[in-house]
Amino acid sequence: MATAELGIIPACDRLSATLKTWLPWVGKGTLAITDQGLFASSNFLLNVLLARWLAPAEYGIFALAYSVLVLFLVFHTALLTSPMLVFGSGKYRDRFPEYMGILLRGHFALMVPAAALLAAAAFLLGRLYSPEVERAFLALAVAAPAILLLWLLRRAFYARLDPRWAAAGGGVYLLILLAGGLALHAAGRLTPATGFLAMAAASFVTCLVLLGRLRPTLATDSSFIRAVATDHWRYGKWVAASAGPGWVTDNIYYVCLPAWGGLAEAGALKALLNLFMPALQTMAALGVLLLPILVRDRDSGVPGAMKKTMKLVLALFFLGSACFLGLVWEFRFQIFHYLYAGRYAAYASWPLLLAGLLPFTQCITVVVGAALGALERPDLGFWSCLGSAVIALVLGVPLVFALGIGGALGGLVVSYASLGMLLVFLFRRMDLKGKARL
């Protein structure tokens, strides 16, 4: 056999081995994008319908209430979902049904007082703003337990590196939510409150489908329950501590803008950010899948495995963000016309460009944040979020009162860029055991 042919055979074997390694992850990544695409499309369509059919002030009420839902989501994710992605794919992989049963108990233990707190907040906000705000927050108190349970169950399939059923649940959720929104509009009953109730109904039905596949069991081993609680608190306390600073970075502008120009300004900010939610939520979905992959890279003992994966994902995220911004900018006038019936088109210039920079900053925070999570160093994520929140308060809030929506968008971009730089700085100081290099 010729020497050239002898060289070709090993090269072909290496190519075949590489394809066998990456093809399963390509499939899982495609399913993760499908899952997030379906859920993102559902909430995106609901937001578009509300922004198109409600008065700007009414849509501002929905945006304000939704920002509070995000705050509860961050705490819920910190204590249950984020630790599950680490321990469910590692330490408790062999006892996953029992493990999920414990997490379900934890979910209801958190959400009962949370719903009561939202109901009390509804009463106070109704006196401060209007009865419409009170109804929206009461509906949120009813909807939040089902909505957050769905987030937990979806992520459970990521912990098992099997996002097929999460994607199937996304299809169910999309159909029910879209049908509910259209039916409410046809009946003349679409409001911020009924929008949340439609999300609750879609979440409840989808949860039943996903629970049927997960089949969690109620653990009776008290030592196992204590071990899970200890691990989740050890990991999740830092993520939970990040919830406040993280909420400030993302949502303080929904509180400030009504004071600057009324609730309609909060609705306009939400309408602008809606346009880039598909890109942001796709990266978030892939970041969830990336975390257990990086955990396995860490445990493989292969030098540089984590960094190689991170560089590849970062390159893909940056390329996708650039393509998405190009498409939105090229068709911006058509987008505002068809989605919002011409509303908010006054912002289709530099404010839109500022909003389009957010996916670029999010690339770094998602990838490096997942890497710190894989190293079991959520404490470093907390300090990074705290720094970002300080930037939002010191720079972002004054920008809002000086420039309105443009200032809010500028504050978001600078805060997320600062968060990314802090995460990179701290990650570069870590070794594969999560210890600081000397």
Secondary structure by P-SEA (a helix, b strand, c coil): ccaaaaaaaaaaaaaaaaaaacaaaaaaaaaaaaaaaaaaaaaaaaaaaaaacccaaaaaaaaaaaaaaaaaaaaaaaaccaaaaaaaacccccaaaaaaaaaaaaaaaaaaaaaaaaaaaaaaaaaaccaaaaaaaaaaaacaaaaaaaaaaaacccccccaaaaaaaaaaaaaaaaaaaaaaaaaccccaaaaaaaaaaaaaaaaaaaaaaabbbbbccaaaaaaaaaaaaacaaaaaaaaaaaaaaccaaaaaaaacccaaaaaaaaaaaaaaaaaaaaaaaaaaaaaaaaaaaaaccccaaaaaaaaaaaaaaaaaaaaaaaaaaaaaaaaaaaaccccccccccaaaaaaaaaaaaaaaaaaaaaaaaaaccaaaaaaaaaaaaaaaaacaaaaaaacaaaaaaaaaaaaaaaaaaaaaaaaaaccccccccc
